[in-house]
């Protein structure tokens, strides 16, 4: 199959960094699906011609949506396989896979070799497959996924608190998007902490003045040097408004990054004339972070975000210096539709979430687990505030199951921290202990 580029930089927007933009391929097409466990299905030469062809996102049991109770959703082991070839331009570059999430846990293989596991059944994760791919020939990606209601972590035997028949509809397999990233050897990392342990790019505002429409805007990005020699790297930041106009350009102090080293580079400057994100007003900016070496552009990442001011005090909430009464809906995080489950097109996510805004609601509180990225970004666009869980159920837990909650919250915050519609993460659906709350609020959750 031919990989199809996902739009990393809008074709009608400024600026266009021709030939240097980060390449992000939509990896959803041309998969094969088999329901049931199959011996040696990870092998390169395994015959999958009789398998069902699917285009992701596609849960194997998506047609059960609203046909049966979520407590009766089918759980079993399934296999997915995909054959692909890399473009010639990928030669000598880094290759990463990004999965927006699976249900529930699984092991992944490239060309017959295991590249790792992912098991929390909720969040995005990634793999560096640079050393596993064939740059000039065929490749096979295979995934063995188990969506058992009693799924046990393969290293500890622990179950997961949020794998619950009461609220977490079980659309098994790969019900979310998959992407393939091609990057240079000096690059900005992906916000995928599980497996990759990288944090990507973070854009945020401080010293916000609503009346003067100004704020100090900062961009910090994690930069990795996978060359064999040190490089001095420059960071440039360009902020683009909805009309495609660059409203501010600023730079960081150049950094020397040794071979094999990772550094956070940061730049910031005050910007005036800002439009602030608000309820029903999903104003978003594109923030481009550019890496240069010896004056040559080597990597460009686009981050879509918005700026808003929040405050919590005296039992009240302020959005952009105005008290706002929180009112809205509690929604299952799968946000599914009949026959297709949670794997809906983006326009349908916008339609669903805009209904909440148009009904007078300003907030959605997702039920117990973080939704997929498509719903998070949809809330940004339609101006719907999100009260965000990571993963829990109706009570506090201890031991490995508590650690799983902390790890999931870490991954969710890193992946979604550029989304302005999220105003806070909840520590639990029910009360948790003071030590547990202190742990969630501590920055040490990121390490």
Residue pairs with C-beta under 8 A, 6 or more apart in sequence:
1 29
1 30
1 82
1 83
1 84
1 85
2 85
3 25
3 26
3 27
3 84
3 85
3 86
3 87
3 180
4 25
4 26
4 29
5 23
5 24
5 25
5 26
6 24
6 25
6 26
6 179
8 21
8 22
8 23
8 24
8 300
8 302
9 16
9 17
9 21
9 288
9 300
9 302
10 244
10 286
12 244
13 240
13 244
13 286
14 240
14 244
14 245
14 246
15 238
15 240
15 246
15 288
17 288
17 290
17 297
17 300
20 297
20 298
20 299
20 300
21 300
22 181
22 182
22 183
22 188
22 299
22 300
22 301
22 302
23 89
23 181
23 182
23 183
24 179
24 180
24 181
25 179
25 180
25 181
25 182
26 177
26 179
27 56
27 82
27 84
27 97
27 177
27 178
27 179
27 180
28 55
28 56
28 57
28 177
28 178
29 55
29 56
30 53
30 55
30 82
30 83
30 84
31 53
31 54
31 55
31 56
31 58
31 80
31 81
31 82
31 174
32 48
32 51
32 52
32 53
32 54
32 80
32 81
32 82
33 51
33 52
33 53
33 54
33 58
33 60
33 78
33 79
33 80
33 173
34 41
34 48
34 51
34 52
34 78
34 79
34 81
35 60
35 76
35 78
36 76
36 77
36 78
36 79
37 77
37 79
37 144
38 79
40 46
41 48
41 79
41 81
41 142
41 144
42 109
42 112
42 114
42 142
42 144
43 112
44 111
44 112
44 138
44 140
46 81
46 140
46 142
48 81
51 79
51 81
54 80
56 174
56 176
56 177
56 178
56 343
57 100
57 174
57 175
57 176
57 177
57 342
57 343
58 173
58 174
58 175
58 343
59 103
59 171
59 172
59 173
59 174
59 175
59 341
59 342
59 343
60 74
60 76
60 78
60 172
60 173
61 73
61 74
61 170
61 171
61 172
61 173
61 341
62 171
62 175
62 339
62 340
62 341
62 342
62 343
63 339
63 340
63 341
64 72
64 73
64 74
64 341
65 169
65 171
65 336
65 337
65 338
65 339
65 340
65 341
65 342
66 336
66 338
66 339
67 338
70 165
70 167
70 168
70 169
70 170
71 165
71 166
73 169
73 170
73 171
73 172
74 170
74 172
75 146
75 147
75 148
75 149
75 170
75 172
76 146
76 147
76 148
76 172
77 144
77 145
77 146
78 144
78 145
78 147
78 172
78 173
79 142
79 143
79 144
79 145
80 142
80 143
80 145
80 173
80 174
81 140
81 141
81 142
81 143
82 140
82 141
82 142
83 138
83 139
83 140
84 138
84 139
84 140
84 141
84 180
85 137
85 138
85 139
86 95
86 133
86 134
86 135
86 139
86 182
87 182
89 182
90 135
90 182
91 135
91 136
92 185
93 182
93 183
93 184
93 185
94 128
94 130
94 181
94 182
94 183
94 184
94 185
94 187
94 226
95 128
95 129
95 130
95 133
95 180
95 181
95 182
96 126
96 127
96 128
96 129
96 130
96 180
96 181
96 183
96 190
96 196
97 108
97 115
97 126
97 127
97 129
97 141
97 178
97 179
97 180
97 181
98 124
98 125
98 126
98 178
98 179
98 180
98 181
98 190
98 192
99 118
99 124
99 125
99 126
99 174
99 176
99 178
100 124
100 176
100 177
100 178
100 179
100 372
100 373
100 374
101 121
101 122
101 123
101 124
101 125
101 175
101 176
101 372
102 118
102 121
102 143
102 145
102 173
102 174
102 175
102 176
103 121
103 145
103 147
103 170
103 171
103 172
103 173
103 175
104 119
104 121
104 145
104 146
104 147
104 148
104 151
104 160
104 163
104 170
104 172
105 117
105 118
105 119
105 120
105 121
105 145
105 146
105 151
105 153
105 154
106 117
106 118
106 119
106 143
106 144
106 145
106 146
107 114
107 116
107 117
107 143
107 144
108 114
108 115
108 116
108 117
108 118
108 127
108 141
108 142
108 143
109 115
109 140
109 141
109 142
109 143
109 144
110 127
110 129
110 132
110 133
110 139
110 140
110 141
110 142
111 132
111 133
111 134
111 139
111 140
112 140
113 132
115 127
115 129
115 132
116 127
116 195
117 154
118 125
118 194
118 195
119 151
119 153
119 154
119 160
120 160
120 194
120 391
120 404
120 407
120 408
120 411
121 147
121 151
121 160
121 162
121 163
122 162
122 369
122 370
122 390
122 391
122 408
122 412
123 194
123 370
123 408
123 411
123 412
123 415
124 176
124 192
124 194
124 373
124 411
124 415
125 192
125 194
125 195
125 196
125 411
126 190
126 192
126 194
126 195
126 196
126 198
127 195
127 196
128 196
133 139
143 174
145 172
145 173
145 174
147 170
147 172
147 173
149 163
149 165
149 170
150 159
150 163
151 159
151 160
151 163
152 158
152 159
153 159
153 160
153 400
153 404
156 400
158 399
158 400
158 401
158 404
159 401
160 391
160 401
160 404
161 391
161 392
161 393
161 397
161 401
161 404
161 405
162 168
162 368
162 369
162 391
162 392
162 393
164 368
164 393
166 393
167 332
167 367
167 368
167 393
168 332
168 333
168 334
168 367
168 368
168 369
169 332
169 334
169 336
169 341
169 342
171 334
171 336
171 341
171 342
171 343
175 341
175 342
175 343
175 372
176 342
176 343
176 372
176 373
176 374
177 372
177 373
177 374
181 190
183 299
184 298
184 299
185 225
185 226
185 227
186 223
186 224
186 225
186 226
186 227
186 231
186 233
186 257
186 291
186 293
186 298
186 299
187 223
187 224
187 226
187 291
187 298
187 299
188 200
188 201
188 221
188 222
188 223
188 224
188 289
188 291
188 299
188 301
189 196
189 198
189 199
189 200
189 221
189 222
189 223
189 224
189 262
190 196
190 198
190 200
191 198
191 199
191 200
191 201
191 414
191 415
191 417
192 198
192 200
192 411
192 414
192 415
193 199
193 410
193 411
193 414
193 415
193 446
194 407
194 411
198 222
198 224
198 262
199 222
199 414
199 446
200 221
200 222
200 301
200 414
201 219
201 220
201 221
201 222
201 289
201 301
201 303
201 418
202 219
202 220
202 221
202 417
202 418
203 217
203 218
203 219
203 287
203 303
203 305
203 418
204 217
204 218
204 417
205 215
205 216
205 217
205 218
205 307
205 309
206 215
206 216
206 218
207 215
207 216
207 270
208 214
208 215
208 276
208 307
208 308
208 309
209 215
210 276
210 309
210 320
210 321
211 321
212 272
213 272
213 273
213 274
213 275
213 276
214 270
214 271
214 272
214 273
214 274
215 270
215 271
215 274
215 307
216 268
216 269
216 270
216 271
217 239
217 248
217 268
217 269
217 270
217 271
217 287
217 307
218 266
218 267
218 268
219 235
219 237
219 266
219 267
219 268
219 287
219 289
219 303
220 264
220 265
220 266
220 267
221 235
221 264
221 265
221 266
221 289
221 301
222 262
222 263
222 264
223 233
223 235
223 255
223 257
223 262
223 263
223 264
223 265
223 291
224 257
224 261
224 262
225 231
225 233
225 257
225 258
225 259
225 260
225 261
225 262
226 259
226 260
227 259
228 259
229 259
230 256
230 257
230 258
230 259
230 261
231 256
231 257
231 293
232 254
232 255
232 256
232 257
232 293
232 294
233 254
233 255
233 256
233 257
233 265
233 291
233 292
233 293
234 251
234 252
234 254
234 291
234 292
234 293
234 295
235 251
235 252
235 254
235 255
235 265
235 266
235 267
235 289
235 290
235 291
235 292
236 249
236 250
236 251
236 252
236 267
236 289
236 290
236 292
237 248
237 249
237 250
237 251
237 252
237 267
237 287
237 288
237 289
237 290
238 246
238 248
238 249
238 287
238 288
238 290
239 246
239 247
239 248
239 249
239 271
239 285
239 286
239 287
239 288
240 246
240 247
240 285
240 286
240 287
240 288
241 247
241 275
241 285
242 275
242 283
242 284
242 285
247 271
247 273
248 269
248 271
250 267
250 268
250 269
251 267
252 265
252 266
252 267
255 263
255 265
257 263
274 307
275 281
275 283
276 283
276 306
276 307
276 308
276 309
276 320
277 283
277 284
277 306
277 307
277 308
277 380
277 383
277 420
277 421
278 308
278 319
278 320
278 383
279 319
279 324
279 357
279 362
279 383
279 384
279 385
280 357
280 362
280 382
280 383
281 383
282 306
282 380
282 381
282 382
282 383
282 421
283 306
284 304
284 305
284 306
284 380
284 381
284 420
285 304
285 305
285 306
285 307
286 302
286 303
286 304
287 302
287 303
287 304
287 305
288 300
288 301
288 302
288 303
289 300
289 301
289 303
290 297
290 299
290 300
291 297
291 298
291 299
291 300
292 298
303 418
304 377
304 380
304 418
305 418
305 419
305 420
306 380
306 420
306 421
307 420
308 319
308 320
308 420
309 318
309 319
309 320
309 321
310 317
310 318
310 319
310 423
311 317
311 318
312 318
312 424
316 323
317 323
317 324
317 325
317 326
317 423
318 324
319 385
319 423
324 362
326 362
326 363
326 385
326 387
327 360
327 361
327 362
327 363
328 356
328 361
328 362
328 363
328 364
328 365
328 384
328 385
329 356
329 361
329 363
329 364
329 365
330 364
330 365
330 366
330 367
331 356
331 364
331 365
331 366
331 367
332 366
332 367
333 366
333 367
333 368
333 369
333 370
333 371
333 375
333 389
334 341
334 342
334 371
335 342
335 344
335 349
335 352
335 371
335 375
336 342
336 344
337 344
337 348
337 352
342 372
344 352
344 374
346 374
346 377
346 378
349 374
349 375
349 378
350 378
350 381
350 382
352 378
353 364
353 375
353 378
353 379
353 382
353 384
354 382
354 384
356 364
356 384
357 382
357 383
357 384
361 384
362 384
362 385
363 384
363 385
363 386
363 387
364 379
364 384
364 385
364 386
364 387
365 386
365 387
366 375
366 386
366 387
366 388
366 389
367 389
368 389
368 391
368 392
368 393
368 429
369 389
369 390
369 391
369 392
370 376
370 388
370 389
370 390
370 391
370 408
370 412
370 416
373 415
373 416
376 386
376 416
376 419
376 421
376 422
377 419
378 384
379 385
379 386
379 419
379 421
379 422
380 419
380 420
380 421
383 421
384 421
385 421
385 423
386 419
386 421
386 422
386 423
387 423
387 424
387 426
388 412
388 416
388 422
388 424
388 425
388 426
389 425
389 426
389 429
390 405
390 408
390 409
390 411
390 412
390 413
390 425
391 404
391 405
391 408
391 409
391 412
392 405
392 426
392 428
392 429
392 430
393 429
394 429
394 430
395 428
395 430
396 402
396 428
396 430
396 431
396 432
396 433
396 436
397 405
402 436
405 428
406 439
406 440
406 445
409 425
409 440
409 445
410 445
410 446
412 425
413 425
413 445
413 446
414 446
416 422
425 440
427 436
427 437
427 440
427 441
428 436
432 440
439 445
